[in-house]
Amino acid sequence: MTWALLVGAIVAEVAGTLCLKASDGLARRWWLAPTVVGYLVAFGLLAVVLDRGMAVGVVYGIWAASGVALTAILGRVIFKDPLTPRMGVGIALIAAGVLVIELGAASAA
């Protein structure tokens, strides 16, 4: 259940960030509410995950790294943002880093 909450925090943060992009620098003010809700839900879920005992380094590392990777991919799909081969390598490195963090946490437990 804790992992599901962390995934929810990642999804909420990515949604908030994508809404921020859609707001065009908050020029489209109606995007402000979903942006704020996305970030509030993300931080609320992170607080619950941390309260359940998951290590802050693991939580933040996975949340931030996954958010960056998903935002880059979805930014490409939704907004036609650039996604170069070099950026693809970066996303692969992020995924590898998340795996290393998780394996390190599992071996410490």
SULGIRA-V188733 format. One record per backbone hydrogen bond with DSSP energy under -1.0 kcal/mol. NH is the residue of the N-H (numbers start at 1). CO is the residue of the C=O. Records with the same first field share a line. If there is no record, write none. Layout:
# SULGIRA-V188733
NH: CO + CO
This chain:
# SULGIRA-V188733
5: 1
6: 2
7: 3
8: 4
9: 5
10: 6
11: 7
12: 8
13: 9
14: 10
15: 11
16: 12
17: 13
18: 14
19: 15
20: 16
21: 17
22: 18
23: 19
24: 21
28: 23
29: 27
31: 28
32: 29
35: 31
36: 32
37: 33
38: 34
39: 35
40: 36
41: 37
42: 38
43: 39
44: 40
45: 41
46: 42
47: 43
48: 44
49: 45
50: 46
51: 47
52: 48
53: 50
54: 49
59: 55
60: 56
61: 57
62: 58
63: 59
64: 60
65: 61
66: 62
67: 63
68: 64
69: 65
70: 66
71: 67
72: 68
73: 69
74: 70
75: 71
76: 72
77: 73
78: 74
79: 75
81: 75
88: 84
89: 85
90: 86
91: 87
92: 88
93: 89
94: 90
95: 91
96: 92
97: 93
98: 94
99: 95
100: 96
101: 97
102: 98
103: 99
104: 100
105: 101
106: 102
107: 103
108: 104
